[in-house]
Amino acid sequence: MPAATNKPVGIVPKLYCLWAALAVGLAIALNGFSSENITRLLVIAFLFLQIAFRSVFVRALPRCEPKVRFIILATVLAAVVEGFHMISMPVFLSLRIGRDTSFTEGLNRYALDLLFATPAYLVIFAVIWCFINRYHFTLWHYIAIVGLGQALGDGGLVYFIKAPAMVFFLPYPMTNYQAMNIIPFLAVRDHLKRSRSESVFSWLVVPGLIGTYFICGTIIKLAGRHFGLQ
């Protein structure tokens, strides 16, 4: 992952990257190339692609105001990540794409998935924007706690409460959200309010995202049940 400046990456980011590599590597060693692990590898490859071409990505949508730019860019990247999950865990399991799914049917399912997921992502990234435009986040601070908030909000909190030993694998799901939120942050961090405060209240982004995911997830489930998808 890129550093915020040209200064050497500190020990904490290096330890986190090592932890993430161990978590992903062990997950693959234990479960092989399952659909979830294939999804994870695609997500990580997409993240590395963004990092390699970050100078191109961060210049996207230059005429948009920073808030709009952040939300749109993050939502577009989230839609790509959502596509990788179609083979493992889409919004509704009934939309999962398998080997027997035709190309046309796969596109239809993906489009239907995005119909439900996109409004939620717009809200989620609007919430993240409110925090990053109010509080000062270094790049690695942002990577860690925003990724944590999204991972816990998107079902991770309940999962880890039921299986606390699985916290070792926390970086595994966090890569999912880092692939959709790092580049947008880099694209707008120089255009955020200068009066942002360095406060412990920045950590409120974690419960804020957990609550946002809960509300959006509940609405999606109710809507899916109404349309016979849940």
C-alpha positions in Angstrom: 0.0 0.0 0.0 1.3 3.5 -0.7 2.6 5.7 2.0 1.2 9.2 2.6 4.6 10.8 1.9 8.0 9.9 0.6 9.1 9.0 4.1 9.9 5.4 4.9 6.9 3.3 5.9 6.9 2.8 9.7 7.0 -0.4 11.6 3.3 -0.6 12.3 2.2 -0.5 8.7 4.9 -3.1 7.9 3.6 -5.4 10.7 0.0 -4.9 9.4 1.1 -5.9 5.9 2.8 -9.0 7.3 -0.3 -9.8 9.3 -2.5 -9.4 6.2 -0.2 -11.6 4.1 -0.2 -14.3 6.8 -4.0 -14.2 7.2 -4.6 -14.5 3.5 -1.9 -17.1 2.9 -3.2 -19.3 5.8 -6.8 -19.0 4.6 -5.8 -20.2 1.1 -3.6 -23.0 2.7 -6.6 -24.2 4.8 -9.4 -23.9 2.2 -7.6 -24.0 -1.2 -9.0 -22.1 -4.1 -12.5 -21.9 -2.8 -14.9 -19.4 -4.4 -14.3 -17.0 -1.4 -10.5 -17.3 -1.7 -10.7 -16.7 -5.5 -12.7 -13.6 -4.8 -10.2 -12.5 -2.3 -7.3 -12.9 -4.7 -9.1 -11.0 -7.4 -9.8 -8.2 -4.9 -6.2 -8.0 -3.8 -5.0 -8.1 -7.4 -7.4 -5.2 -8.1 -6.0 -3.3 -5.1 -2.4 -3.8 -6.3 -3.5 -2.6 -9.8 -4.9 0.6 -8.3 -1.7 1.1 -6.3 0.5 0.5 -9.4 -1.6 3.1 -11.4 -2.6 5.3 -8.5 -1.3 8.4 -10.4 -4.0 7.8 -13.0 -6.8 6.8 -10.6 -6.3 9.8 -8.2 -6.7 12.2 -11.2 -10.2 10.8 -12.1 -13.1 13.2 -12.1 -11.0 16.3 -11.7 -13.9 18.7 -12.4 -16.1 17.3 -9.5 -16.0 18.9 -6.1 -14.1 16.8 -3.6 -17.2 15.3 -1.8 -18.8 14.2 -5.1 -15.5 13.0 -6.4 -14.8 10.9 -3.3 -18.2 9.3 -3.2 -18.5 8.6 -6.9 -15.0 7.2 -7.3 -15.4 5.0 -4.2 -18.8 3.7 -5.4 -17.4 2.9 -8.8 -14.5 0.9 -7.2 -17.0 -0.8 -4.9 -19.1 -1.8 -7.9 -16.0 -3.6 -9.3 -15.3 -5.3 -6.0 -19.0 -6.3 -5.8 -18.5 -8.0 -9.2 -15.8 -10.2 -7.8 -18.2 -11.3 -5.0 -20.8 -12.5 -7.5 -19.1 -16.0 -7.5 -19.0 -16.2 -3.7 -21.2 -13.9 -1.7 -23.4 -11.4 -3.6 -26.0 -9.3 -1.9 -28.4 -12.2 -2.2 -27.3 -15.8 -2.5 -29.9 -16.3 -5.2 -27.9 -14.1 -7.5 -24.7 -16.1 -7.1 -22.9 -16.8 -10.4 -21.7 -20.4 -10.9 -20.1 -22.4 -13.7 -23.5 -23.1 -15.2 -24.6 -19.5 -15.3 -24.7 -18.1 -18.8 -22.9 -14.8 -19.6 -26.1 -13.0 -20.2 -27.7 -14.3 -17.0 -24.5 -13.4 -15.1 -24.7 -9.8 -16.3 -28.4 -9.7 -15.3 -27.6 -10.9 -11.9 -24.7 -8.5 -11.5 -26.9 -5.6 -12.6 -29.6 -6.6 -10.1 -27.0 -6.9 -7.3 -25.8 -3.4 -8.1 -29.3 -2.1 -8.1 -29.5 -3.0 -4.4 -25.9 -2.4 -3.4 -25.1 0.9 -5.1 -27.5 3.1 -3.0 -26.0 1.6 0.2 -22.5 2.4 -1.0 -23.5 6.0 -1.8 -24.7 6.4 1.8 -21.7 4.5 3.3 -19.1 6.7 1.5 -21.1 9.8 2.3 -20.7 8.9 6.0 -16.9 8.3 5.5 -16.6 11.6 3.8 -18.2 13.4 6.8 -15.5 11.9 9.1 -12.5 12.5 6.9 -13.5 16.1 6.1 -13.9 16.8 9.9 -11.1 14.9 11.5 -7.4 14.5 10.4 -6.5 11.1 9.2 -3.0 10.0 8.1 -3.1 7.5 5.3 -2.4 4.5 7.5 -4.8 5.7 10.2 -7.4 5.9 7.5 -6.5 2.5 6.0 -6.7 0.8 9.4 -9.8 2.2 11.0 -12.0 2.9 8.0 -11.3 -0.6 6.7 -12.0 -2.0 10.2 -15.3 -0.1 10.4 -16.5 -1.4 7.1 -15.4 -5.0 7.8 -17.1 -5.1 11.1 -20.2 -3.3 9.8 -20.6 -5.7 6.9 -21.3 -8.7 9.1 -17.9 -9.0 10.6 -18.9 -7.9 14.1 -21.4 -10.7 14.6 -19.1 -13.2 13.0 -16.1 -12.4 15.2 -18.3 -12.3 18.3 -19.4 -15.9 17.5 -15.9 -17.0 16.6 -13.4 -14.7 18.4 -10.4 -16.9 17.4 -11.1 -15.8 13.8 -10.0 -12.3 14.7 -6.6 -13.4 13.4 -8.0 -13.3 9.9 -9.4 -9.8 10.3 -7.1 -8.3 7.5 -8.6 -10.9 5.1 -12.0 -9.1 4.9 -10.5 -5.7 5.3 -8.7 -6.0 2.0 -12.2 -6.0 0.5 -12.9 -2.4 1.6 -9.3 -1.1 1.2 -9.8 -2.0 -2.5 -12.6 0.5 -2.7 -11.6 3.3 -0.3 -7.9 4.0 -0.5 -7.7 5.6 -3.9 -10.6 7.9 -3.3 -9.0 9.1 -0.1 -5.7 9.8 -2.0 -7.7 11.6 -4.6 -9.2 14.1 -2.2 -6.9 14.3 0.9 -5.3 17.5 -0.4 -8.7 19.1 -0.8 -10.2 18.5 2.6 -10.9 21.2 5.1 -7.8 22.8 6.6 -9.5 23.1 9.9 -9.8 19.3 10.5 -9.0 18.4 14.1 -6.7 15.6 15.3 -9.0 14.0 17.8 -9.8 10.6 19.2 -13.3 11.2 18.0 -12.1 10.2 14.6 -12.4 6.6 15.9 -16.2 7.2 15.9 -16.0 6.3 12.2 -16.0 2.6 13.3 -19.3 2.6 15.2 -20.7 5.0 12.7 -20.0 2.6 9.8 -21.3 -0.3 11.8 -24.6 1.5 12.4 -24.7 2.6 8.7 -24.2 -0.9 7.5 -26.8 -2.3 9.8 -29.4 0.2 8.6 -28.6 -0.2 4.9 -28.4 -4.0 5.3 -31.8 -4.2 7.0 -33.4 -2.1 4.2 -31.8 -4.3 1.5 -33.0 -7.5 3.2 -36.5 -6.2 3.5 -36.5 -5.0 -0.1 -35.0 -8.4 -1.2 -37.7 -10.3 0.7 -40.4 -8.1 -0.9 -39.0 -9.0 -4.4 -38.5 -12.7 -3.6 -34.7 -12.5 -3.6 -33.9 -13.0 0.1 
